[in-house]
Amino acid sequence: MSVANNSTPPRAGRREWSALAVLVLVVVLLAVDGTVLYLAVPSLTTDISPTATQLLWIGDIYSFVLAGLLITMGNLADRIGRKRLLLIGAGAFGLASALAAFAPNAETLIVARALLGVAGATLMPSTLSIVRAMFNDPKQRTTAIAVWSMGATAGAALGPLIGGVLLENFWWGSVFLINLPIMMIVLIVGPRLIPESHGDTSSPIDLLSSLLSILAIIPVVYAIKHWFGDGFDWTVPVVAVIGLVAGWVFIRRQTKLPHPLLDVTLFRVPAFAGSVASTGLSVFAFIGMLFFFSQYLQLVRGYGPLQAGLAELPATFAAMVVIAFVGALLTRLGAGRAIGFGLAVGALGLVGIGLTVSQASFWGLGVSLAVIGLGIGVAMTLSTDAVVSAVPKERAGAASSISETAYELGVALGIAVLGSVQLAVYRAQLDLPAGTDPADAAVADQSLAVTVNTVTDPVVVEHAQTAFSTAVQTTSFVAAAVLALSAVVAWRVIPSPRDGKVGTHEAH
């Protein structure tokens, strides 16, 4: 039960809302950076010639590293200051962006993307925990977090459009250079508008726990990616076991530390645990879909980068519209049912993608994208609000890191798992005619992007495009099944109080 408190929480003013605009700008940029590269795949393939495996690493190592470090950085933000860590991260993100923009080969680009992940890990939990600290009034906080969530969701969908505009006029490295002016704004305006806030500054960060959190995430994702992309061999179980054992040791260690990196007792609260899972699964389906769908638009339908980005705008607009009615939906259904409803709507949109991907008209795909953006926007907004409201603001950095870890792990797994399923189905469905040049057959088996850019035989290209379309259909149905299952779990597990409250802090 909540303790009665006659004092009214102070309401945020113009400075706090202005600071929120700066923080949302950072969130939008980070979300854009996670998806903007998808449209650049064909052009960077032509320029630096990455292998299919390198291409997957270019796409997902950013999220792997980010997810692995978020728990550590969230705790670090509570201790050294969230504003301070945000500004440090902004400078580092700008430098890593410049390195990525001018990468001369695939190896350098992979390293640059990893460094972007390190810098990004300092930014994401800092932004959300600062929002939690600035907005003490519950209604204002819910609105602010909804705006923050809209930035994360809409930013991911805006990535392809921004990438399309840039790629129509510049080389693929320009998708990274756009980070520089944004980070300059943060470094100039941020110190004046954003207030500093801390959590518990007395307890040290356990370095062993930090290392274990990284070892628990990256090996498991790598094992999944390697299994689906290159086949099952001895490295898959070995690497997976390393990750699972590290995760088990990490959890055991947190239960014994006086100041753990991750408060595992929070997961005993259904609203918290269910909301974290909902965040990860929402992003898993949404970002995983964007990764292969952007390639489909260019490589199968023949859209240019800008046209492909415009074609994905329905998801962006739908995600932005959510802010107008999510409060009413929360009040009417309650948190758990509203989150479950959003996930179910997202699943319906993914089914629509699978059913209309082979149609000549784009209308079916456009409507399906809007349905996906609507459903994912609802689920993301409410699940993030539930997670951050579950703890007092002194622990906002740690709670934010859990939410962001779920988000980024969802991104990484969405690209790794759905991308690997896509590749496996593509190869299984690739049925080249007898007499095909063995060299062309080998290229076609590698990836559609390489095939379209290097193979001159139109028959081989056509068969590869047909196989890719079938793979898009299958992968969309797989993602839809995941969301449908998670919708049922959210509906039944996450509490749905009629007063619209989604946090559990009152119970602590």
C-alpha positions, 0 to 999 in steps of 0.5 A: 500500500502507498503511504499517504502523502499530503504534499503535492509532487512539484510539477515540471516547468518550461525548463524541464520540458525543454530539457526533455526535448533535448533528451528525446533528440538523443533517443531519436538519434540513437534509434535512427542509428540502429536502423538507418544502416539497413537501407545502406546495405546495398551501397556499402556492399558495393563499396567495401564488399563485406561477406554475408557474415560481416554484413550481419555483424555490421548490422547487429554488433552495435546492439550487442555491445550496447546491450551488454554494457547498459546495466553497467552504464545505468549504475555508473550514471547513478553514481557519477551523475546522469548528466555528466555521463550523458555529455561524455557519451555524446562526445564519444558517440560523435567521434565514433560516428566519424570513424564509421562514416569514413571506414575503408573496409568491413573490419573497420566499420565493424569496430566503429559500430562496436565503439558506437555501441559503447558510447550509446550505452552511456546515453540511453539509460542516462536519458530515461533516468533523467526524465524520471528524476525531472518529472515527479508528478505521476501524470506528467511523468507518464506523459514525458515517458510516452514522449520519450517512448515515441522518440525511440519507436518513431526514431527506429522507423524514421531511420530508413527515411533519413537514410533514403534521403541521404543515400539519394544524394551522398555516399553510405557514410553520410548516415553516420555523419548526421550524428555529429550536429545532433551531438554538438547541440546536446553538448552545447545546450545540454549543460544549460538545460539538463539538471544533474541528478544522482542515485546512490553514490556511496556503493562501488560498481562490481567489475566482475558483475559487469564482465559477467553481464557482457558474457551472458548476452553476447555469446548466446546471441552469437550462437543463435546467429551462427546456427541459423546463418552458417549451420550447426557445428561444435561452436554453437553449443560451446558458445551458448553454454558459456553465455548461459553459465555466465548468466547463471553466475551473474544472477547468483552473484547479484543475490549476494551482493549488498549493492548489486548491479541488477536488483533481481528481486524486481522481477518478482513483481509481475508488472515489472517482469512482464513489462520488461519482457514486453519491451524486448519482444516488441522491439524484437519483432519491429526492428527484426522486420525493418532489417529484412523489409528495407532490403526487400523493398530495394532488392526485390521491388527495385525501390531506390533508397529514398522511395524505400524510406518513404514506403516505410513512413506509415509505421512512423506516423502510426507510432507518433499518433499513439501519444494522442490516445495511449492515456485513454487506452490505459485508463480504459483497459489497465496496463496489462490488457493495454500492453497485450492489446498493443502486442496483438495489434502488432502481430496482426500487422506482421501477418498482413506483411506476410499475406501481401508481400507477393502482391504487386500493389503496395497498399496492403504492405502500407496498411500492415506497416501502419498497424505494426507501428500502432501496436508496437507504439502502444506496447512500448510506451506503456511497458517503459512507463511501468518499468521506470515507475516501479522504483524510486527516482534514486534507482532510476538509472538502474531501472532504466538500464534494465528497460534499455537492456530489454530494448537493445537485446530485442534489437540484437535478437531481432536482427540475429534471429529473424535475420538468420531465419530469413537467410536460412529460408532464403537459401532453402527456397533458392531453386536455381535452374539446371546449368546455372554457372557454379560461380553465380550459384555460389554468389546467389547462395551467399545473399541477395544483396551480393547477387543483385550487385554482381550476378549478370544472369537475370534468371539467377537474380529472378530466382533469388528475388523469389526466394527472398520474398518467400523468406520475408513471408515466412519470417513475418509469420514467425515474428507475428507468432512471437508477438501473439504469444507475448500478447497473451502473456502480457494480458494475463501476467501484467496487472490491469488496475482500472486507475491506470497506474502502471508502476509498482513503486507504491508496493515497495 
